[in-house]
């Protein structure tokens, strides 16, 4: 099975940028559909972005579309989330997730993912 470790979170002013990384070990990320989710205090975990196993298709929540970009580097076995034009409402713990899947599978449902990282805190100040 794959192990996932997020990094890159921190404190940033509104309008700033951060790049989250999700380093994988144990298995190659090319075997998995991948996603980013976030959870703010007092709220349920929500979908942010996903990329298919093939890497050909990406998906974004409406709230982040045009500001966030998901990508992966198979050689480095790492998933990324580039976050630009950050807003205070983006403040949350961000999690990466993986699911063994067919090449074109993608899901917005957190229950569809089998493996999770421990999360990294992103705080956006106004």
C-alpha positions as a Markdown table, in Angstrom:
| # | Residue | x | y | z |
|---|---|---|---|---|
| 1 | Unk | 0.0 | 0.0 | 0.0 |
| 2 | Unk | 1.0 | 3.6 | -0.4 |
| 3 | Unk | 2.0 | 6.0 | 2.4 |
| 4 | Unk | 1.3 | 9.8 | 1.9 |
| 5 | Unk | 2.9 | 12.7 | 3.6 |
| 6 | Unk | 1.8 | 16.3 | 3.0 |
| 7 | Unk | 4.0 | 19.4 | 3.4 |
| 8 | Unk | 4.1 | 23.0 | 2.3 |
| 9 | Unk | 1.4 | 24.5 | 4.4 |
| 10 | Unk | 1.8 | 27.6 | 6.4 |
| 11 | Unk | 0.6 | 31.2 | 7.1 |
| 12 | Unk | 0.1 | 33.5 | 4.1 |
| 13 | Unk | -1.6 | 36.8 | 3.5 |
| 14 | Unk | -4.7 | 37.0 | 1.3 |
| 15 | Unk | -3.7 | 37.1 | -2.3 |
| 16 | Unk | -0.6 | 35.1 | -1.7 |
| 17 | Unk | 0.4 | 31.6 | -2.9 |
| 18 | Unk | 1.5 | 28.3 | -1.5 |
| 19 | Unk | 2.4 | 25.0 | -3.1 |
| 20 | Unk | 1.4 | 21.9 | -1.2 |
| 21 | Unk | 3.3 | 18.6 | -1.8 |
| 22 | Unk | 2.2 | 15.1 | -1.1 |
| 23 | Unk | 5.1 | 12.7 | -1.1 |
| 24 | Unk | 4.3 | 9.0 | -1.6 |
| 25 | Unk | 6.2 | 5.9 | -0.6 |
| 26 | Unk | 5.6 | 2.2 | -0.9 |
| 27 | Unk | 3.9 | 2.3 | -4.3 |
| 28 | Unk | 4.1 | 4.5 | -7.4 |
| 29 | Unk | 1.5 | 7.2 | -7.7 |
| 30 | Unk | 0.9 | 6.2 | -11.3 |
| 31 | Unk | -1.3 | 3.4 | -9.9 |
| 32 | Unk | -3.7 | 5.7 | -8.2 |
| 33 | Unk | -6.4 | 8.3 | -8.7 |
| 34 | Unk | -5.4 | 11.2 | -6.5 |
| 35 | Unk | -7.2 | 14.0 | -4.7 |
| 36 | Unk | -6.9 | 16.9 | -2.4 |
| 37 | Unk | -9.5 | 17.6 | 0.3 |
| 38 | Unk | -9.6 | 20.2 | 3.0 |
| 39 | Unk | -11.4 | 20.6 | 6.4 |
| 40 | Unk | -11.9 | 23.9 | 8.1 |
| 41 | Unk | -12.7 | 24.0 | 11.9 |
| 42 | Unk | -16.3 | 23.0 | 12.6 |
| 43 | Unk | -16.9 | 22.0 | 9.0 |
| 44 | Unk | -17.0 | 18.7 | 7.1 |
| 45 | Unk | -14.1 | 17.7 | 4.9 |
| 46 | Unk | -14.7 | 18.9 | 1.4 |
| 47 | Unk | -13.4 | 18.2 | -2.1 |
| 48 | Unk | -10.8 | 20.5 | -3.6 |
| 49 | Unk | -9.3 | 18.8 | -6.6 |
| 50 | Unk | -8.6 | 15.5 | -8.2 |
| 51 | Unk | -6.5 | 14.0 | -11.0 |
| 52 | Unk | -7.0 | 10.7 | -12.7 |
| 53 | Unk | -4.5 | 7.8 | -12.7 |
| 54 | Unk | -3.6 | 8.6 | -16.3 |
| 55 | Unk | -3.0 | 12.2 | -15.4 |
| 56 | Unk | -5.0 | 13.3 | -18.4 |
| 57 | Unk | -8.0 | 14.7 | -16.5 |
| 58 | Unk | -8.3 | 17.1 | -13.6 |
| 59 | Unk | -11.3 | 18.3 | -11.6 |
| 60 | Unk | -11.7 | 21.3 | -9.3 |
| 61 | Unk | -14.3 | 22.5 | -6.8 |
| 62 | Unk | -16.0 | 25.6 | -8.0 |
| 63 | Unk | -14.6 | 27.6 | -5.1 |
| 64 | Unk | -11.0 | 27.0 | -6.2 |
| 65 | Unk | -11.3 | 26.7 | -10.0 |
| 66 | Unk | -9.0 | 29.1 | -11.7 |
| 67 | Unk | -6.9 | 29.6 | -8.6 |
| 68 | Unk | -5.6 | 26.2 | -7.7 |
| 69 | Unk | -3.8 | 23.7 | -10.0 |
| 70 | Unk | -3.3 | 20.0 | -9.3 |
| 71 | Unk | -0.3 | 18.2 | -10.8 |
| 72 | Unk | 1.9 | 15.2 | -10.2 |
| 73 | Unk | 5.5 | 14.2 | -10.8 |
| 74 | Unk | 5.7 | 10.5 | -11.2 |
| 75 | Unk | 9.5 | 10.5 | -11.2 |
| 76 | Unk | 9.4 | 12.2 | -7.8 |
| 77 | Unk | 6.4 | 10.2 | -6.8 |
| 78 | Unk | 4.8 | 13.4 | -5.6 |
| 79 | Unk | 1.4 | 15.1 | -5.9 |
| 80 | Unk | 1.2 | 18.9 | -5.8 |
| 81 | Unk | -1.4 | 21.6 | -5.3 |
| 82 | Unk | -0.4 | 25.0 | -6.4 |
| 83 | Unk | -2.7 | 27.6 | -4.7 |
| 84 | Unk | -2.7 | 31.1 | -5.9 |
| 85 | Unk | -4.9 | 34.2 | -5.0 |
| 86 | Unk | -5.5 | 32.7 | -1.6 |
| 87 | Unk | -8.5 | 33.8 | 0.4 |
| 88 | Unk | -9.2 | 33.7 | 4.1 |
| 89 | Unk | -11.9 | 31.1 | 3.4 |
| 90 | Unk | -9.2 | 28.8 | 2.0 |
| 91 | Unk | -8.0 | 28.3 | 5.6 |
| 92 | Unk | -8.2 | 24.6 | 6.5 |
| 93 | Unk | -6.2 | 21.5 | 7.0 |
| 94 | Unk | -5.4 | 20.1 | 3.5 |
| 95 | Unk | -5.2 | 16.3 | 2.9 |
| 96 | Unk | -4.1 | 14.3 | -0.1 |
| 97 | Unk | -5.7 | 11.0 | -0.8 |
| 98 | Unk | -5.2 | 8.1 | -3.2 |
| 99 | Unk | -7.3 | 5.2 | -4.6 |
| 100 | Unk | -6.2 | 2.3 | -6.7 |
| 101 | Unk | -8.2 | 2.8 | -9.9 |
| 102 | Unk | -8.7 | 2.5 | -13.6 |
| 103 | Unk | -6.9 | 5.1 | -15.7 |
| 104 | Unk | -9.8 | 7.5 | -16.1 |
| 105 | Unk | -11.4 | 7.2 | -12.7 |
| 106 | Unk | -11.9 | 10.4 | -10.7 |
| 107 | Unk | -14.1 | 11.1 | -7.7 |
| 108 | Unk | -15.1 | 14.0 | -5.5 |
| 109 | Unk | -16.2 | 11.8 | -2.7 |
| 110 | Unk | -13.8 | 11.4 | 0.2 |
| 111 | Unk | -15.2 | 8.0 | 1.0 |
| 112 | Unk | -14.0 | 6.8 | -2.4 |
| 113 | Unk | -10.4 | 7.2 | -1.4 |
| 114 | Unk | -8.5 | 4.5 | 0.5 |
| 115 | Unk | -5.3 | 6.2 | 1.6 |
| 116 | Unk | -4.8 | 9.5 | 3.3 |
| 117 | Unk | -2.0 | 11.7 | 4.5 |
| 118 | Unk | -1.9 | 13.3 | 7.9 |
| 119 | Unk | -2.8 | 16.8 | 6.6 |
| 120 | Unk | -1.0 | 20.1 | 6.5 |
| 121 | Unk | -2.4 | 23.4 | 7.9 |
| 122 | Unk | -3.0 | 26.3 | 5.6 |
| 123 | Unk | -3.9 | 29.6 | 7.2 |
| 124 | Unk | -4.8 | 32.7 | 5.1 |
| 125 | Unk | -4.9 | 36.0 | 6.9 |
| 126 | Unk | -7.0 | 38.9 | 5.7 |
